Amino acid sequence: MDYLVKIWDNQEGFVLKKEILYQADNDVNAMQKASAATPDGCRSTYETIDKEKYEKEKRERAEEEVAA
């Protein structure tokens, strides 16, 4: 399954710091990977996603920002 972990900077008032797309066999492994990717002073959330749909939306957002 594909997962998206979002890293939030806790010191700056929960500002989104970065997103990481990864694969895991189950929710337990996904939680462990999200925890390992989270630096000190930050929080993280993770969710199951459709990789192709996520990459398409990300590409469209990037194109909109370039056009603006």
Beta strands, then each sheet from edge to edge (+ up, - down):
strand 1: 2-9
strand 2: 15-23
strand 3: 42-49
sheet 1: 2+ 1- 3+
end
